């Protein structure tokens, strides 16, 4: 059975699929005890923290439909209308829109404007070639830089518009890696993933990073005017310590080498590691966070299967779901060590030292439905190294009161808001 990216990301369809595969699972008496619910339309003002409802540059529409386990948000902003599928994506999008406003505010900075003026005098032969002849130029650029420069084309075009370079200007190719470093540093100071696929954010980031890079000023100096509401980072991408340093200091090629070495240390084959790291739908940031989370679990069985499953991600949303699952397992491991990971039909479960089965899922709002009712007995059929002593559903969002009661009646514990998110 082919499972699409959206299906994999939704507990509802997982429930149906698991019910089909777990033939020994039988429906219990829950159906007669609890009335099934329709997928509701939620209120953004009722469920979200205020800073995620409205900001200086954006406003989330109040009606929030729910579908296939996700809350569906529409965001109006000065930079266009955006849609976010899920709580976690809303958090990223809001942070990106806030960051765009902060990047635009940099134009008020005298030192930044001086850098813009200086950048107009810097050799731009290579910059123009990156726009007009990328095939001839990229071969001499260090691996990993192309991912940034490929999306930087329009910003570079804007910067060099109306100006011609001369042969005497020479080449800035040796410094191109510094440009991507400026971008990463700038994005992370704003609490945003530097590898974000949000084109509007990337264009604003390029436009700000280029003068800083060419004008030879520090990122901190360029951001010195960014404060107050415009510069308030919402930290959808709040990585600290060595993980944050790696994402800031290493280009994608170096990140790949580091991640492959980490996977090898876990006992994961090079072929499986390559398959995961070569999937271009999985951003370098997603790969790095996922690998780091799996490393926290220690030498336990099932990590190789997890990477093989994640390598099949056919969308960015699916890749994020695997990342969130790995992060939830790492969080669980800190309180009660995880001893194994198991899979069935794209569903990840793990077992802790006490023998309990833990089911981590990206799930925004769980309403009680026939498919969720089927999911409860079906998931208990997943084979673990030893019989489960209990069952716990761990989700990123929340559940309806009926779902909470039904899960309790089914002897399944529930943990909500298992990752930092935008909910109250």
Secondary structure, DSSP 4 states (H G I P E B T S, - for coil): ----HHHHT-HHHHHHHHHHH-TT----THHHHS---PPPEEEHHHHB-HHHHB-SSEEE-SEEEEETTEEEEEEEETTEEEEEESHHHHHHHHHHHHHHHHHHHGGG-HHHHHHHHHHTTS--HHHHHHHH-HHHHGGGSPTTSHHHHHHHHHHHHHHHTT----GGG---GGGHHHHHHHHHHHHHHTT--TT---HHHHHHHHHHHHHHHHHT--HHHHTTT--HHHH----TT---HHHHHHHHHS-HHHHHHHHHHHHHHTT--HHHHHHHHT-TTS-HHHHHHHHHHHHHT-S-BTHHHHHHHHHT--SHHHHHHHHHHHHHHHHHHHHS-EEEEEEETTEEEEEETT-EEEEEE--SEE---HHHHHHHHHHTTS--SS--SEEEEEESSEE-HHHHHHHHHTTEEEE---S--SB-
